[in-house]
Amino acid sequence: MASVKQIQVTFDCAEPERLARFWCEVLGYVVPAPPEGFATWDDFSRSLPPERQGTGFACIDPTGVGPRLYFQRVPEGKVVKNRLHLDVRVGTGLVGEERLAALEAECARLIALGAARVRLLSADGYNESCLVMQDIEGNEFCLD
């Protein structure tokens, strides 16, 4: 049996391109080149039937290490807490006040991009502190 070499993380959302561009900023990801024969993603989208235009968008890790993120438009809105979320690892190896300062600095940067701060989960003797946040469509993620 072959082992899995890559994964893609897919987000259901209302505005695929807007959410993809937000996550590009969060993670340092980039928008991949449009399909061959198209100068831009807008050109590609316009080539699709009207009901398919703007229904999906992706972003990739420019180093090729992280997973591809794909954003697909769905008709329903988000109604409950995520069962899966991303941890954005900005405080790896840091503890105490140094860790909190790194989390707070990244939180401020992401709020400027449209994210929302939900709550700080303080260190408890087993886990270090992390910040729970929401992206621009309300999907929870953690600054860890």
C-alpha positions in Angstrom: 0.0 0.0 0.0 1.4 3.4 -1.0 1.6 6.1 1.8 0.0 9.4 1.4 2.5 12.1 0.2 0.3 15.2 0.2 -2.9 16.5 1.7 -5.1 19.4 0.8 -7.2 21.2 3.5 -10.6 22.3 2.1 -12.7 25.1 3.6 -16.4 25.5 2.8 -17.1 29.2 2.6 -19.1 32.1 1.1 -16.3 34.0 -0.7 -13.5 31.6 -1.8 -11.0 34.1 -3.2 -11.4 36.6 -0.3 -10.9 33.8 2.2 -7.9 32.3 0.3 -6.2 35.7 0.1 -6.7 36.1 3.9 -5.0 32.8 4.5 -2.2 33.7 2.1 -1.4 36.6 4.3 -1.7 34.6 7.5 0.6 31.8 6.4 2.9 33.4 3.8 1.2 31.3 1.1 0.8 32.4 -2.5 -1.9 32.0 -5.2 -0.7 29.4 -7.7 -0.3 30.3 -11.4 -3.5 30.1 -13.4 -4.1 27.1 -15.7 -2.1 27.0 -18.9 -3.6 29.2 -21.6 -4.9 31.8 -19.1 -3.1 35.0 -18.1 -5.0 35.4 -14.8 -7.4 33.6 -12.6 -10.1 36.1 -13.6 -9.6 35.1 -17.2 -10.0 31.5 -16.3 -13.1 32.2 -14.2 -14.7 34.1 -17.0 -14.2 31.0 -19.3 -16.4 29.0 -17.0 -20.3 28.8 -17.1 -21.7 31.6 -15.0 -22.8 29.2 -12.2 -19.2 28.0 -11.8 -17.5 31.3 -11.8 -15.9 32.2 -8.4 -16.8 28.9 -6.8 -13.3 27.9 -5.8 -9.9 29.3 -5.1 -6.6 27.9 -3.8 -3.4 28.9 -2.2 -0.1 27.1 -1.8 3.0 27.1 0.3 5.7 28.6 -1.9 8.2 26.2 -0.4 6.1 23.2 -1.3 6.2 21.9 2.3 2.8 22.8 3.7 -0.5 21.5 2.4 -2.5 23.2 -0.4 -5.5 25.1 0.9 -8.7 25.0 -1.2 -11.7 27.2 -0.6 -15.1 26.2 -2.1 -18.3 28.2 -2.1 -21.2 26.5 -0.5 -24.8 27.8 -0.1 -25.1 27.4 3.6 -23.4 29.5 6.2 -21.3 28.4 9.1 -23.6 27.4 12.1 -21.5 25.5 14.6 -18.0 25.3 16.0 -15.4 23.7 13.7 -14.7 20.0 14.4 -11.2 20.6 12.9 -9.1 23.7 13.0 -5.7 25.0 12.0 -3.0 25.8 14.6 -0.8 28.6 13.4 2.5 27.9 15.2 3.9 31.3 16.0 5.1 30.5 19.6 6.9 27.2 19.1 9.7 26.8 21.6 8.7 29.9 23.6 7.3 29.9 27.1 5.8 32.3 29.6 5.8 36.0 28.8 8.0 35.6 25.7 5.4 33.2 24.2 2.5 35.5 25.2 4.2 38.5 23.5 4.7 36.5 20.3 1.0 35.4 20.3 -0.2 38.9 21.0 2.0 40.4 18.2 0.6 37.9 15.7 -2.9 38.4 16.9 -2.6 42.2 16.3 -1.3 41.6 12.8 -4.2 39.2 12.0 -6.9 41.5 13.5 -5.6 44.1 11.0 -6.4 41.6 8.2 -9.9 41.1 9.5 -9.5 38.2 12.0 -11.2 38.3 15.3 -9.8 37.4 18.7 -12.0 35.0 20.7 -10.1 34.1 23.9 -6.7 33.5 25.4 -6.2 29.9 26.8 -3.6 30.4 29.5 -0.9 27.9 30.3 -2.2 25.2 32.6 0.9 23.2 33.6 0.4 20.8 30.7 -0.2 23.1 27.8 1.4 26.4 26.9 -0.8 29.4 26.3 -2.6 29.8 22.9 -5.0 32.3 21.4 -8.3 31.2 19.9 -9.2 33.3 16.9 -11.7 33.4 14.0 -10.9 34.1 10.3 -12.9 36.5 8.2 -15.7 34.0 7.8 -15.8 32.9 11.4 -13.8 29.7 11.2 -11.9 29.1 14.4 -8.1 28.7 14.5 -5.5 29.0 17.2 -2.3 30.9 17.5 -0.1 28.3 19.1 
